[in-house]
Amino acid sequence: MKVLISGGAGYIGSTVASACLDAGITPVVLDSLVTGRREFARGRAFYEGDIADGGLIDTIFAEHPDIEAVVHCAALIVVPDSVADPVGYYRANVAKSLDFVEHLLRNGCERMIFSSSASIYEAGDDFTVDESSGLAPQSPYARTKAVCEGMFADISATQPIRILSLRYFNPIGADPKMRTGLQLRRPSHALGKMIEAWEEGTPFQVTGTSWPTRDGSGIRDYIHVWDLATAHVAALERFGSFTEDVINLGTGRGTTVRELADAFNEVVERPIEVVETGPRPGDVAGAYTRTELARRLLEWEPRHTVAEGIRHSLEWARIRPEILG
Ligand SMILES: NC(=O)c1ccc[n+]([C@@H]2O[C@H](COP(=O)([O-])OP(=O)(O)OC[C@H]3O[C@@H](n4cnc5c(N)ncnc54)[C@H](O)[C@@H]3O)[C@@H](O)[C@H]2O)c1
């Protein structure tokens, strides 16, 4: 099988491409490199360009007529940037995705997997959600994902393409073979801040300690990026065996920020100091997913622990400069 991966030179897309390769699926990468890295496409069929560029999409399908499906990871993903530049974010994530699907339809592509996000959910009182939970996107970024899902549902209802949205929870870690990882040296999520505190010998700040969670800190569902990637392989292989169009990808276990810090300190030799501070604007208590649907439809389950995600993130942080300069 051959698949086109938009955003395949980014963090998740490049890991999906590696998981495809390891499973005998040939990836073709399309990426504008707006945040992606050329190094992550090395050794793979690679087209540098925009998902909205119809001529380029036509060329890709002419040169690879055996592409059977698309994994659409390309997007801008920084929540504060989406608040500062909503027009740019709707254009990049919604308008260009619409153009992209039009180009796919013209080229006879009948299957697409869309990278959606758990950030579109309204969390329930017990912090768990599943695919039928209510939606309440809290940022322009999250809303672009919700709008895309609605747009894709309308398109696949009457057009000859099926679109499966995979709603990712909180990816951590890197390819266990260290081919790819996060491009950023200083990721802004909790684990990124812990690594920064650890490298610099400064305290790690728990932002928000009065959420109604078991220890007051925010709760997330940290899924190893390799597990996320293998779920795409499972979805590509089982696409025809179910009709659902949304599946959550998480571990099914909530981890609070304090618990993540404890896990971090068990992995490293020199523990980080943990201090408390108030929530940042826009912070939410968080959520984790129930995983029955992914397990049943994809016959997939996450295999990596949070500790392994932390270990792989640390290992990637160490070798990242060798790979990305
Ligand atoms: N990282 C997360 O925590 C997370 C969580 C949920 C969902 N997602 C979704 O997963 C997908 C991948 O995210 P990521 O973390 O790998 O981000 P990333 O920035 O590493 O990857 C996105 C890739 O898309 C490319 N791109 C962006 N716009 C493009 C365009 N118009 N044409 C061609 N290429 C374009 C970028 O260059 C980059 O390589 C995104 O759709 C994101 O919304 C990410």
The ligand as an SDF file (V2000), in Angstrom:
LIG
                    3D

 44 48  0  0  0  0  0  0  0  0999 V2000
    1.0370   17.8740   18.6690 N   0  0  0  0  0  0  0  0  0  0  0  0
   -0.1290   17.7750   19.3120 C   0  0  0  0  0  0  0  0  0  0  0  0
   -0.1750   17.8880   20.5250 O   0  0  0  0  0  0  0  0  0  0  0  0
   -1.4000   17.5030   18.5370 C   0  0  0  0  0  0  0  0  0  0  0  0
   -2.5530   17.1470   19.2490 C   0  0  0  0  0  0  0  0  0  0  0  0
   -3.7250   16.9030   18.5510 C   0  0  0  0  0  0  0  0  0  0  0  0
   -3.7560   17.0210   17.1640 C   0  0  0  0  0  0  0  0  0  0  0  0
   -2.6230   17.3860   16.5010 N   0  0  0  0  0  0  0  0  0  0  0  0
   -2.6990   17.5250   15.0350 C   0  0  0  0  0  0  0  0  0  0  0  0
   -1.7490   16.6640   14.4550 O   0  0  0  0  0  0  0  0  0  0  0  0
   -1.2710   17.2240   13.2350 C   0  0  0  0  0  0  0  0  0  0  0  0
    0.2450   17.2170   13.2270 C   0  0  0  0  0  0  0  0  0  0  0  0
    0.6920   17.9910   14.3190 O   0  0  0  0  0  0  0  0  0  0  0  0
    2.2330   18.0450   14.7430 P   0  0  0  0  0  0  0  0  0  0  0  0
    2.2870   18.1150   16.2090 O   0  0  0  0  0  0  0  0  0  0  0  0
    2.9800   17.0100   14.0270 O   0  0  0  0  0  0  0  0  0  0  0  0
    2.6220   19.4990   14.1880 O   0  0  0  0  0  0  0  0  0  0  0  0
    3.8430   19.9100   13.2530 P   0  0  0  0  0  0  0  0  0  0  0  0
    3.8410   21.4130   13.1710 O   0  0  0  0  0  0  0  0  0  0  0  0
    5.0790   19.2350   13.6710 O   0  0  0  0  0  0  0  0  0  0  0  0
    3.4010   19.2920   11.8600 O   0  0  0  0  0  0  0  0  0  0  0  0
    2.5550   19.9360   10.9450 C   0  0  0  0  0  0  0  0  0  0  0  0
    3.2310   19.8250    9.5880 C   0  0  0  0  0  0  0  0  0  0  0  0
    2.3600   20.3660    8.5880 O   0  0  0  0  0  0  0  0  0  0  0  0
    3.1390   21.1440    7.6980 C   0  0  0  0  0  0  0  0  0  0  0  0
    2.2040   22.1120    7.0870 N   0  0  0  0  0  0  0  0  0  0  0  0
    1.4800   23.0500    7.7340 C   0  0  0  0  0  0  0  0  0  0  0  0
    0.7050   23.7060    6.8350 N   0  0  0  0  0  0  0  0  0  0  0  0
    0.9320   23.1410    5.6190 C   0  0  0  0  0  0  0  0  0  0  0  0
    0.4110   23.3570    4.3080 C   0  0  0  0  0  0  0  0  0  0  0  0
   -0.5020   24.3230    4.0760 N   0  0  0  0  0  0  0  0  0  0  0  0
    0.8560   22.5880    3.3060 N   0  0  0  0  0  0  0  0  0  0  0  0
    1.7900   21.6140    3.5220 C   0  0  0  0  0  0  0  0  0  0  0  0
    2.3180   21.3680    4.7330 N   0  0  0  0  0  0  0  0  0  0  0  0
    1.8900   22.1200    5.7750 C   0  0  0  0  0  0  0  0  0  0  0  0
    4.2150   21.7600    8.5670 C   0  0  0  0  0  0  0  0  0  0  0  0
    5.3540   22.1700    7.8520 O   0  0  0  0  0  0  0  0  0  0  0  0
    4.5330   20.6090    9.5150 C   0  0  0  0  0  0  0  0  0  0  0  0
    5.5490   19.7660    9.0040 O   0  0  0  0  0  0  0  0  0  0  0  0
   -1.8780   18.6200   13.1350 C   0  0  0  0  0  0  0  0  0  0  0  0
   -2.9910   18.5630   12.2680 O   0  0  0  0  0  0  0  0  0  0  0  0
   -2.3240   18.9030   14.5560 C   0  0  0  0  0  0  0  0  0  0  0  0
   -3.4350   19.7850   14.5800 O   0  0  0  0  0  0  0  0  0  0  0  0
   -1.4520   17.6220   17.1480 C   0  0  0  0  0  0  0  0  0  0  0  0
  1  2  1  0
  2  3  2  0
  2  4  1  0
  4  5  1  0
  4 44  2  0
  5  6  2  0
  6  7  1  0
  7  8  2  0
  8  9  1  0
  8 44  1  0
  9 10  1  0
  9 42  1  0
 10 11  1  0
 11 12  1  0
 11 40  1  0
 12 13  1  0
 13 14  1  0
 14 15  2  0
 14 16  1  0
 14 17  1  0
 17 18  1  0
 18 19  2  0
 18 20  1  0
 18 21  1  0
 21 22  1  0
 22 23  1  0
 23 24  1  0
 23 38  1  0
 24 25  1  0
 25 26  1  0
 25 36  1  0
 26 27  1  0
 26 35  1  0
 27 28  2  0
 28 29  1  0
 29 30  1  0
 29 35  2  0
 30 31  1  0
 30 32  2  0
 32 33  1  0
 33 34  2  0
 34 35  1  0
 36 37  1  0
 36 38  1  0
 38 39  1  0
 40 41  1  0
 40 42  1  0
 42 43  1  0
M  CHG  2   8   1  16  -1
M  END
$$$$
